Amino acid sequence: MNGRMEMHQVRYFLAVCRTLNFTKAAEECNVAQPSLTRAIQKLEEEFGGPLFHRERANTHLTELGRAMQPHLERTFEAARSAKELATVFKKGEVAHLRLGVSNSVSSEILASVLKGVHEGVPNFELTMGAGQQGDLVGSALEGDLDLVVLGNDAELPERLRSWTLFHEAVRIVMPSGHALARSEAVSLSDLNGADFVELVQCQACTTLRDLGKASDVTINFRHRATNEDQLQNLVLAGFGFGLVPQSIQLRPGLVARKLNDADIRRAVGLGTVPGRRFSPASDAFVKLARSRDWSDAIKD
């Protein structure tokens, strides 16, 4: 490439990729078809080969076109984000992010990402809330939240797009004075007949329940909590064991132990609604969250 590529050429190319029809792409871009065709031809000259096989009823990408599509999508999105950010900066407009965080995810592990957005996006304003995952997903679909941080990626609706940020182990949490706390790990048989505090909408609890049934181990999820703070309080007060992701900071008086019989894990993900245009703040959060090395947040 020699620097002659322009953004309108990329926009026309992506429109043809979506429609696979030059006439429809020209209509979508509000431009005359000959102008769109000339722009695509100039782009092909730039890349040194055809980007589309032009057949009357079957326009489709060439091998070169397929190779260039993801790169041009990223280029166009980056240019659009930069333009939006510059507009916000010039106008002094507020860059608002409405972020929902699952009750099972600690806001502490999001601090570095939020700090990066705060430092990099002018006029950044944050509205941050927490709740049960199902409620957060519903709020996102209704347009009340821009992004949601999810405690697991199981059975998400098709209308929600998600990216897994990291996977982490789930541990058995108990008071530090409990007899099982003397060991580095516990077995399912150690938990036979034990009471547990169940976190509402906890996929790991379902997994442990299924493991117990398969091994003839009785695990009683007798009590329920709606967030990690409540769960830890109840475990500390002697209501039973709990399940806690390793990224959660335990309060004094509690310890977490591995389960010998199985490696229970969960995926923490970031979700949004496909097709919803990102604000500069949302865009920055997604990019920083997806590029971050999360290993420091989930150390044993």
N, C-alpha and C positions, 0 to 999 in steps of 0.2 A: 504493500500500500504506500502511496506517495502523498497522502494528506488531502486529496481532493474530495474524499467522501464527505457528504453533508447529511445533516440529521433528517431532512425531508426525504432523502433517498432511503434511509434506513426505515423511516416510518412507512413509506410506500411498500418497501419490501416486506415488512412485517404484516401489513394489511393483506398483501397477496398470499402470504403464508397462512393467514387465518381463513381467508375466503376461497383460496385456490381458484380465483376468478378475477381477471384484470378489470372487468367492467364493474363488478361489485366492489372491488378494492378502491377503484377511482371514486365511486359514489361515497364510500365510507370516509375517504380522505377529502371529499369535497373538491376534487380536482378533475380536469378533463382527462379522459383515458390516454390520449396521445402524450400528454405531459407525464403521466405516471409511467407509461411504457418507456419514454426516453430516460427518465430518472433511473429505472431498473437497468436499462442498457448501459448507462454510465457506471452504475455500480458493478455490473458484470465486467466492464472494461477494467475497472479498478482491481477486481479480484482475479481477472485473467481467465474467465470461463463463464458459461451459462449457469444461472442460479435456478432456472425453471425449465422443465420440458413443456413447451407450449403446444398442447393438443386441444382441439376444438372443445371437447367435452371432458377433458382429463388433464388439466394443468396440474403439475406436481413438481416438487423440489427435485433438483438433481443431487448427486452425491455432494457436490461442492455447496449447494444451497443448504442441505441438511447440516453440513459441517459448520457453516457460517451462522445459521439461525440462532443458536444459543448465545454466541458471542455478540451478535448484533442486538439481541434482546437485552442483554446486560448493558451494552453501550447506550442504547436508547433510554433504558430505565435510569441509568446513572445520570445521563444528561438531563432528563426530565426532573429528577430529584434535585440536581444542582440548580436548575432554573427555578424550581419552587422555593428552594432555600434562599436563593438570592432575592426573590420577590418578597418573601416573608421579611427578610432582613431590611430591604429598602422601605417597605411599608410600615415596619414596626409592628406587624401583626403577631398575635399570640400563636405559638405552636403548641397546641394542646394534645396531650396523650391521655386517653381513658383506658387504664390498664386494670384488668381483673386478674387476681391471683388465687389459685385454689387454696382452700384451707390447709391442705396437706403439704404446701410448698412454703418454705421460709422466705419471707421478704428479704432477709439478710443476704441470701445468696444472689439476689438481684441488684444489690447496692452498687456494685462496680459498673454494671451495664447502665443503670439509671444515672450514675455519676457521669459516665461518658456522654450520654444524651444531654444532660444538663450543661456540661461544659462545651459541647459542640454545636448545639442548636440554639440560635438566638431566640429570646422571648419564650423560652420553654415553660410550659405549665403542665403539671401532672395531677390527674385525679386517679387515685389508686384505691381499689377496693378488694375485698376478699369474700369468698363464699364457697358453697358447694359446687363441684364441677358442673353438674347439670344446670344449675342456675346461671353460672357464668356463660356456658355455651348458649343458653337461651338468650341472655342479654346481648351477646355478640351477634347472634343471628338477627335480633330485633334492631340492631344498630345502636345500642346503648353503650357498648364497649368497642374500642378499636382493636385491642389485642387481649388475649387471655393466656395466662401461664397455667398449664394443666398438669395435674399430678399423675395422670396415666393417659395412655393413648388408646384405650380399649373402647370399642363401640362408639366412636365419634360419628356424628351425622355426616352424610356426604357433602352437605352444604358448607362444612367447615374444613378449611385447609390447615394442616398442621405440619410443623417441623420438629423432630425430636432434637432436643438440646443435649441431653445426656441420659445415660442409664445409671442406676445406683442400686445398691443392695438394701434390703429391708431387714431390720434386726428386731429381736424380741427385747422389749424394754421392761425393766423391773426395778424395784427399790434396791439400793446398793446393799442393804442388809439381808436380802433374801438368800436362802441357801444356795440356789442355782447361780447366784452372782459370783460364787467362788470359782466357777469354771469359765473358761474362755468361750465355750460353746455349749448349747443345750441340744438334746435330742427330742424328737416328737414324743417318745415314751415318757420323758420328763414332764411333759405338759398334759398328760392324760388326766382328765377330770378338772383341769385348771379353769378358772374364770378369766375372761379377757374383756378389755374395754375395746369396743369396735368403733373405728372412725367411720362415720357415714360415707357411703360411696367409696369404700376402700377396696380396691381390686386385690391388694395383698391379703386382706382378711378373707376374701373369697378363696384365694389360692390356699391359704393355710387351712381353712375349713375343709376343702377338698382333699388336701393331703392327709388330714386327720381321719376322714372317712375311709380313705383308701388303705389306711394302716390300722383300722379299728381303734383309733385314739379319739377319745371324747374331749372336744374342745368347746367350752361354753362361752359364746359371745353374749354375755349376760347384760353388759352395760354398753351404752352408746354415747359418743361424743361427736360434736360437729366440727371441731378443729383440734389442732395439735396441742394447743395450750390447755384446753379442757382435758384432753386425753392424759397428758403428763400429770396434771393435778390429781386426776382420779387414780392413776397408777401409784403416785406418791402416797395417796391416802389409803392404799391397800385394797382397792376395788378389784385388782387383778393385773394380769400382764397386758401389754400393748404391743403394737407393731409400729415401728418408727423408721423412716428412711434415714440413711446415714448422713444426709446433708442437714438434718434437723439438729440444732443445738440442744442438748439435754440440760435440764436444770439440775442444780446440786441435789444429791440424794438419789439419783437415778443412774442406772448403767444399761448398756445395750449389749446383747450377746448374739452371736451367729447361731443359725440353726444348722446342726450337723447334717440332717437328712435331706435338705434341699436348699438350693440357692434361690431365694425369693427376691425378685428384682422388679423395679418399675422404671418406666420411661417418663421423663419430665419433658413436656413439649410446649411449643408456642403456637397458638392458633389464631386465625383470622378468617374472614369471609372472602372467598375468591371473588375477584372483580371489584372489590371495594378499594377505592383509591387511597393510598397511604398519604398521610400528612408528613411533612419533614420529620416530625418527632417520631411517628410510628415507623417510618422508613429507617431512621437512625437506630431505633431500638431493635428492630428485626436484624439489621446488619451486624450490630455489635453483639447481640445475643447469639447469632448463628456462627460468628467468627471467634467467639471467646473459647479459651481452653478452660473447661469446667472442672478439670481434675482437682484443682485446689479446693473446690467447694464440696467435694464428696470424699475427702480423705477419711480413712478409718481412724 
